Amino acid sequence: MPGCDNEAFRMIPSSQQGEESLILVDTVSKRFGDIEAIRSISLQVRKGEIFGIVGSDGAGKSTLLRMTATLLKPDTGRILIDGLDVVRQKKLIKPKIGYMPQRFGLYQDLTVEENIAFFMDMFGISGSERRERRDRYLAFSNLLSFTDRLAGRLSGGMKQKLGLACVLIHEPDVLILDEPTNGVDPVSRQEFWQMLGSMKERGMTILISTAYLDEGGKCDRLALMHRSSVLAVAAPTEIQSDYSSLEEAMIQRIQTVDKELAGEQFKP
């Protein structure tokens, strides 16, 4: 793809990989019929970092996250989490990850308490550990005062925080979040990111897509996606470079690629 820097981020041989790389995406592609959702993407997520994915609508961000979360099988290439293949070793990977899609499956007619209990049942958490984790993650998400409230009656921000608590209840090593703050008010978005910062301090690795570029600036590194490919992987300040904002840098890179593609189409 013209203008794409993806080749610079091809997965290096295992003998040369840094021990800090926890997620490895190696030349992964995915199609849905005639639609090419992901085109030969490679990138690495380091252990303990917040790695963000930003880009245009329909760029393939959700598809990439769903493949990393073992929910979709790549057509080509492979994805490794802590050295385990997401296709061949799916059962071993599932306890290591927590995945929160754009529309997280909370049970609207269950209370906050009952939703947390359901997820603890799913992961076989029992005994004293059950009460300890329930208190820990409801307190962490500021929901201890709302345990008897139906999930369907929570605000948008509170629903997202409850979803995060449910995803964290089995204490995964890797957190995969697909635009978790989309449509949430600014105060709740700030609180949500404060929670992510706390989890990073505890050593958790976070892979997140976001529609908000101010959130992208809070990530350690970003992958900029457009037209099913990765245009760049770098720290937000490096992607912004000489532009006045991250948004301007992203728009300029995307427009440059689109112009190059348009030029290719009209070549004789």
Secondary structure, DSSP 8 states (H G I E B T S, - for coil): -TT--GGGG----GGG--TTEEEEEEEEEEEETTEEEEEEEEEEEETT-EEEEEESTTSSHHHHHHHHTTSS--SEEEEEETTEETTTTHHHHGGGEEEE-SS----TTSBHHHHHHHHHHHTT--HHHHHHHHHHHHHHTT-GGGTTSBGGGS-HHHHHHHHHHHHHTT--SEEEEESTTTT--HHHHHHHHHHHHHHHHTT-EEEEE-S-HHHHTTSSEEEEEETTEEEEEE-HHHHHTTSSSHHHHHHHHHHHHHHHHHHHHT--
